[in-house]
Amino acid sequence: MRAARRASVVLLLVGVLAPAEPASAWVASAHDKIARAAIESLPEGMPAFFRAGASRVGPSAVDPDYFRLHDLPQLRNAESPEHYLDSEFLNGAEWPPSRYAYLVLLARIERDPYAVGMLPYALVEGVQRLAASFAQVRLRPDDDWAQAKTLHHAGILAHYSADLCQPLHTTIHYNGRAGADGSSPRSGIHLLMDSLANEVFGRGGVPLGPVAAVADPWTAIRDEFATSHALVDRVYELENDLSPEKLSAEALVFGRERVAASVRFTAALFVTAWELSDKISLPSWFRGMQPQEPGAPAPQPAGSSPR
């Protein structure tokens, strides 16, 4: 089942779990740490509440995996393809900039969206959701609820940006070299690659460098995806050196570079969303809405779309 093959998400240590410990605990650890590091690397020009929000953003970065619980079958089905894009299935076709144009493309080339994945769209939409939330903060800087929503949106975005920087989330060879039909032999290499994050954080983490906004989020996502995908063969070259018990210095350097890329790219998208928010024109019906006290009736936005 395709959902099961993505149960391990970016850069997490699952292979050494105690039998009684749920796998999601290590998923939380990896995404939490990457998201917190991204917050810690932000420049002073970012809002103070956001730079102080690592303890909120980190746990929120876990939610996209929480949305894939087996007890939530429809949500799990919708969420799972958000975590990968097996680019070989596209046969060189260029991604269109919107999700539904992409679905039209997949229909034309007779590919199942669930099989191919939709990670870049989850990511670009996440940048725009965060920008929209930041725009609300600009309107009402002291609104606790607007700040809380913004921190949560940032965590969701951080999950997908970290996934994109793990090369095995970009390929049909996600867990062993795929056969002619594109299916994975489930060799275990995905778990070995995922284990690098905790090794990196456990051995000093990564240095936090300067962060700047990207000129265009969609172009930046495409470029970062291409960089990550180009490293698939490198992952396989290091396969025998990836386990914590046999981890080589060369593999640790590679892992540190990928974790650093996850942190840097995530932070850059945070800054980009903040800058984009200054260009968002909030509608008059939203500007007229005031923060509501608990239990107060919700306002009815005049002029908004009936759909």
N, C-alpha and C positions, 0 to 999 in steps of 0.2 A: 504494500500500500504506500502511495507516494507520501502521505502525511508522516508515516512512521520514519521514513528515511531522513526527515528533517528534525527528528526529535532532539538531536544535539545541534545547538545553534552556535554562533560564532565563538571560537576560542574558549572552550570550557573544559574543565577537568572532570571527565566522567569515568574514565577507565579505572580510577583508584577508589571509587565510592565504596563505602561500607554497605553491605547487603541491605541493611534496614533503612538506609538513607534514600529518600526520593531523588531521582535524577535532577528534578527541577531545582534543587537547592544549589547545584553547581552551575546551572544555567544562570540563576540569579546572581551568583557570585561574579561571574565573568562580565555580564552586561552591566551590572551595578558598578563595578570597578572602572570599566571603560567610560561610562557616562559621567561618573564623578571626576575622573581625570580630565575629561573634556571641559567640565565646568571650571575646574581649578586652573585651566590654561587660558581662560578668557581674558581679554584686555579690560582695562578699567572703564572704557567707554560703554560697556554693557551695563544694564540696570543693576543696582546694588542688590536688590532682592534676588535676582537671577544668579549673580556671582556667588551669593550665599546659599544657593538652593541645591547644592549637591546631594544633601540628605533626602530631598524629595525627588530629584531627577533620577538618581541612581535606582531606587526601587521601582519607579515608573518604567524604567527600561526593561523590566522583567515582563511587563504585561503582555506584549505580543506573543510570548510563549504561553502565558497563562490562558490566553484566548484559544489555545489549541488543546485544551483538556479533552479527554475522550468522552467525558460526561456532557460536553457541549458540541454535539456532532455537526450541526449546521454552521456554527461559528468556526469550529475547527476546519471544516471544509473550505470556508471562505478565507480564513486567515493563512492557512498553510502555504499557498503559492506566493504570499507576500514576502517570503523569506529567501527566495532564490530566483534565478533566471538561468536556465540551462541553454546557453546561447547557441550551442551547436545545432539545436533544433530549428533555428531560424534560417539556416542555410545562407548566411550572409545578408539577409534582409535587414534594412535599416529600421530601427525602432521609430515609430511615430511619436510625437510628443505627448499624446494623451492616451489614457487607458483604453477608451472605447475604440479609438482608431487602431490601437494595438490589437484589440480583440477582433476587429474586422480583418486585420492582416493575418492573424492566426487562422481565422476561418478560411481565408483565401488559400493559404498554404496547407490547409487541412491538418492543423496541429491543435492538440488539446491544451487549453490555457492552464489547466491544472498540472499537466506534464511539463510545460515549458517554464511557468512561473512568471511573477509580476513584480519582482523586487524593485526595479527602478521607479515604478509608478507609486508604490507604497512610499518610497523615499521622497520623491518630488512633491507628492501630495502632503507628506508630513512637513516639509519645509514651509509650504503655503499655509497649512493649518497653524503652525507655530507663528508665522508672520501675522496671520489674522488675529491670533490671541495677543501678540505683542501690540498690535494696533489698539486693542481694547485697553491695554495697560497704559499706552500713551494718552488715551482719552481720560482714564481715571487712574492715575498713578498710585493712589492709596487704596484701591479696591482689592481687598484680600482675596476675593473669589477670582477676579481676573488674574491675579498673580498665581494662585493655585492651579488654575486651568493651564496657564502658560508653562509652569514647571512640569505638569503631567504631559502635555503635548511634546515638550522637549525630550522627556524620557522615551516616549514612543518612537520619536524620530531617531534617537540615539541607538535604539535596537537595530533598526534597519540599516543605518549607516555603518555600524559595526559588522553586520552580516555581509554587506557588500565588500568589505575589505578582507574577508576570509575567502581565498581563491576557490575553495571547493563549493561555495555558494553560487558560482558563476558557470558551472559546467555539468555536463552529463556524467562526467567522471567524478562525481561527488563522493563516492565511497568505493573506490576501486575502478580500474579502467573499464568503461562500459562496453558491452557487446555491440554487435551490429544493429540490434533493435533498440539501442540506447538504454538498456536496463543495467542497473548497478549490480555487481557481484557481492556487494556488502563486505568488503575486505576488512573493514575496521580502520582504514586510514583517516576517515573523517574524525573519529574520536581522538586519534593520535594528534591530528592537526589541532583540534580544539583544545587539547591539553596544554598547548603552548602558552595560553594566556595566563593561567595560574602559575605556571613556571616563571613567566616573565615578571608578574607582579610579586611572586614569592622571592625573586632574586633581585629586587631593587626597582622594579617597574621601569618606566621609560621617562626620559627627560622631557619636560614640557617647554616647547619652543613658542615663538611668536605666532599669532593666529590672525588671519585677515579674511574678510568676506570674499566670496567668489563672484565673478562678474555675472555669471548666468548659472543658476542651479542645475538646469537640465544638462547643459554642456559639461559642467563639473561632474555630475553623476555619471555621464557617459565616459568621461575621461578616467575617472577613478575606477569604474567598472573594467575598462580596458586594461588598466594597470594591474588590477587584481587578477583578471583572467589570464594575463600573460605569465603569471607565476604558477599556474597549475602544474606545468612540467617540473618546476623547481620543487614543489611539494612532493611529487613522486620521487624525485632524485634523493630527497631527504627521508623517505619513508622509514628506512631502517634506523634512523637516528631520532625519531620523534617521541618515542615513549619516554616517560619520566625516568625510568630506570636506565635507559641507554642514551639519554639526551646528550647530543654532541654540542660543542661550542658553536659549530657552524649552524646547527638547527636553532640554538638559542638566539643567535644573532638574527636569523630569519624571523623567528617568532617576535623578537623585540621590534623589528622593523614593521611587521604587520600590526602589532598592537599600537605602535606609535602612529601608523597610518590611520587606524580606527579613531584614535583620540584626536588627531589633527583634523581629519575630515569632519568628524562630528562637531568639533568646536567651530570650524569654519562655517558649517551650515547654521549653527546657532547665530553667529555674528551676521551671516547673510540674512537670516529671517528677521533679525532686529532691524537691519537697514531697510529691508523691503517693507517693513511695517510702517515706516515713515511716509511711504508713497501710497498707502491704502486709503481710499476715500470711504469712510464709514457712512452708511446710508442715514438719512435723516431720522427714520423710524428707530434706528438703533441709538443714535445720539440722544433721542428723547426719552429713552428708557433709563430708569434710575435703578441702582442696586436695591433689591427687595429684602425686606426683613424676613426672617424665617416664618413660614406660615402665611405670608401675604399672598393674595392672588397674583398670578403672573400677568404682566401687561400684554395687551393685544397689539402687535405691531401693525399700524396702519400702512397700507401701500405695499406690503410684502407680497411675494408671489403666493397664490393659493395652493401651489404645489410644493 
